[in-house]
């Protein structure tokens, strides 16, 4: 991806079926959602989570797939 200068990508969420993750590569600076970015390195963003999830949360939200199945993460 670096050789092709890809700035980011959208990929399906492994944890939440029907949702996508947006990943940016390279340095970025967050600006408030209501502001208009004036530089290519700024991205409208909001903090939605900080720190580690509560114990056991991941087991409740990860899509259920049998270990070893073609779409299994494990």
N, C-alpha and C positions, 0 to 999 in steps of 0.2 A: 504494500500500500504506500509505503514511503516513496518508492520509485515512481509511482503514479501520482504523487502529491495529493492524495485523497485527504480532504479536510475533516471528514467524519463519515459516519454511516448510521443507518437505521437497521436494527436487528430485532427479531421477535423476542419478547420477554420469556425467559426460561421459567420464571416464577409465576407469572400471571398470564394465563392463556387469553389470547385476543388483544394483548397490549404490546407495545413496542418500546425499545430503549433507543435513545439518541445518544451517540458517543461522538465527541469532538476530539481530534488529535491536535496537539500543539497547545501553546499557551493561550488562555482565554481570560477575560475579565468579566465578571458578572456585573450587570447593571439592573436597576429596579425594573420590574415588569412594565410599568407605565411609561418608562423612558424610551426614546428612540436611540438605538445604537448609532454612533457616529464613526466608529472604527470597525474594521473587519474582525478585530480580536475581541470585541465586546458582544455579549450574548445576554438577551433578557432572561433573567432567572430569579428564582425565589428559593430560599432554604425551606425544604419540606421535612427534613429529618437531620438529626445530628446524633452521633454516637452509635453504639451497637444496638441491635434489636433485642427485645426482651427474650429471655431463655424460652425456647420452644416455639417461638413465632415462626421461624423458617419451616418447621415441620408442618405447620398448619396452612401455609400459603403456597408451598411448592407443588406444582402440578404432579399428580400421582402417576408415576410410570414405573412399571416393574423393572428392577435392576437388570441390566443386560438387554433390555428392549431397544430397538433401533433409535428411538428418540429419548432414551434415558441419559441423564447426565452422569450417572454413576455406574 
